[in-house]
Amino acid sequence: MKIRTQTMFLLFALAFVVASCAKDTNPKRFDKMVVNGTWRIAKATFNNQTKTALFNNNSFKFSEGDELIVTSPTDTIITSWSRGNEKSPLMLYLHFSSSDTNYLKLDNDWVVTYLTKDEFHIKGYDDNPKDEVIFRKKL
């Protein structure tokens, strides 16, 4: 009887963890989180090379209207972002023009792999699975 109770408890705990993780990639939750505040890139890795320094001192502001404002010490770029409607995987699409050479590495299809109110992680999709970017809320 004790083993059965422990097994049931473990199954319940596992189900709770799985259900909690599924909420992390909810498209509406992502929208609510990402448009709240200004973000910075805490880590950027492309083709196994760390490129975080390329984005130092940059701010990323996502708006509800799918507008993305990127501010650096020297300029401001207004571009766009969008996301997929599926929970698994939750896709984030960042759109930069070819004239935005400093940001072309971000112009990609991304999978959201982690989401909290202060941080979200994205990984490259299909042709760039080794690319990873971590955004943190700018204080």
C-alpha positions in Angstrom: 0.0 0.0 0.0 2.9 2.4 0.9 4.5 1.8 -2.5 1.3 2.4 -4.4 0.8 5.7 -2.5 4.4 6.8 -3.3 3.9 5.8 -7.0 0.7 7.9 -7.2 2.5 10.8 -5.5 5.3 10.6 -8.0 2.9 10.4 -11.0 1.0 13.4 -9.7 4.2 15.4 -9.2 5.4 14.5 -12.7 2.1 15.5 -14.2 2.2 18.8 -12.3 5.8 19.5 -13.6 4.8 18.7 -17.2 1.7 20.9 -16.9 3.7 23.8 -15.5 6.3 23.6 -18.2 3.6 23.6 -20.9 2.4 27.0 -19.6 5.9 28.5 -20.1 5.5 28.2 -23.9 1.9 29.5 -24.1 1.8 32.0 -27.0 -0.5 34.5 -25.1 1.7 34.2 -22.0 4.7 34.9 -24.1 3.1 38.0 -25.6 2.2 39.3 -22.2 5.7 38.7 -20.8 7.7 40.0 -23.8 5.9 43.3 -24.2 6.3 44.1 -20.5 9.5 46.1 -20.2 12.8 46.5 -22.0 15.2 43.7 -22.7 18.9 43.2 -23.3 20.8 40.3 -24.7 22.6 38.6 -21.9 24.1 35.9 -24.1 24.3 35.4 -27.9 26.0 32.3 -29.5 26.0 31.8 -33.2 27.7 28.7 -34.8 29.2 27.9 -31.4 30.9 31.3 -31.2 30.0 33.8 -28.4 28.9 37.1 -29.9 27.3 38.7 -26.9 29.6 41.8 -27.1 28.0 42.7 -30.5 24.8 43.6 -28.5 26.3 45.2 -25.4 24.4 48.4 -24.5 21.5 47.6 -26.8 17.9 47.7 -25.6 15.1 45.7 -27.2 11.5 46.9 -26.7 8.7 44.5 -28.0 5.4 46.2 -28.5 1.9 44.6 -28.6 1.6 45.7 -32.3 4.5 43.4 -33.3 6.9 46.4 -33.5 10.4 45.9 -32.2 12.5 49.0 -31.3 16.2 48.3 -30.9 18.2 51.1 -29.4 22.0 51.3 -29.3 24.3 54.1 -28.2 24.6 55.2 -31.9 21.2 54.6 -33.4 17.6 53.3 -33.2 16.1 50.7 -35.5 12.4 50.1 -35.7 11.6 46.6 -37.1 9.1 43.9 -36.4 8.6 40.6 -34.6 6.0 37.9 -34.6 5.3 34.5 -33.1 3.7 31.3 -34.0 0.4 30.1 -32.6 1.5 26.7 -31.5 2.6 25.9 -28.0 5.1 23.3 -29.0 7.3 24.5 -30.3 6.6 28.2 -29.7 8.2 30.1 -32.5 9.5 33.6 -32.4 10.3 35.4 -35.7 12.6 38.4 -35.6 12.7 40.5 -38.8 15.6 42.8 -39.7 16.4 44.3 -43.1 19.7 43.6 -44.8 20.8 47.2 -44.1 20.7 46.3 -40.3 24.0 44.4 -40.6 24.7 44.4 -36.9 21.4 42.5 -36.3 21.3 40.1 -39.3 22.3 37.2 -37.0 19.0 37.8 -35.1 16.9 37.8 -38.3 15.8 34.2 -38.0 13.1 31.7 -36.9 13.6 30.9 -33.2 12.2 28.4 -30.8 11.4 29.8 -27.4 12.9 27.3 -24.9 12.5 29.1 -21.6 10.3 31.9 -20.4 9.9 33.8 -17.1 8.9 37.4 -16.4 12.6 38.4 -16.3 14.2 36.2 -18.9 13.6 34.2 -22.1 15.8 31.9 -24.2 15.5 31.3 -27.9 17.3 28.7 -30.0 17.8 28.5 -33.8 15.3 26.5 -35.7 16.1 24.0 -38.5 19.2 25.4 -40.3 20.7 27.1 -37.2 19.9 24.8 -34.2 23.2 25.7 -32.5 22.4 29.4 -32.3 21.1 30.6 -28.9 20.2 34.0 -27.5 19.2 34.8 -23.9 17.2 38.0 -23.3 17.0 39.4 -19.8 14.8 42.2 -18.5 16.8 45.5 -18.5 16.8 47.1 -15.1 
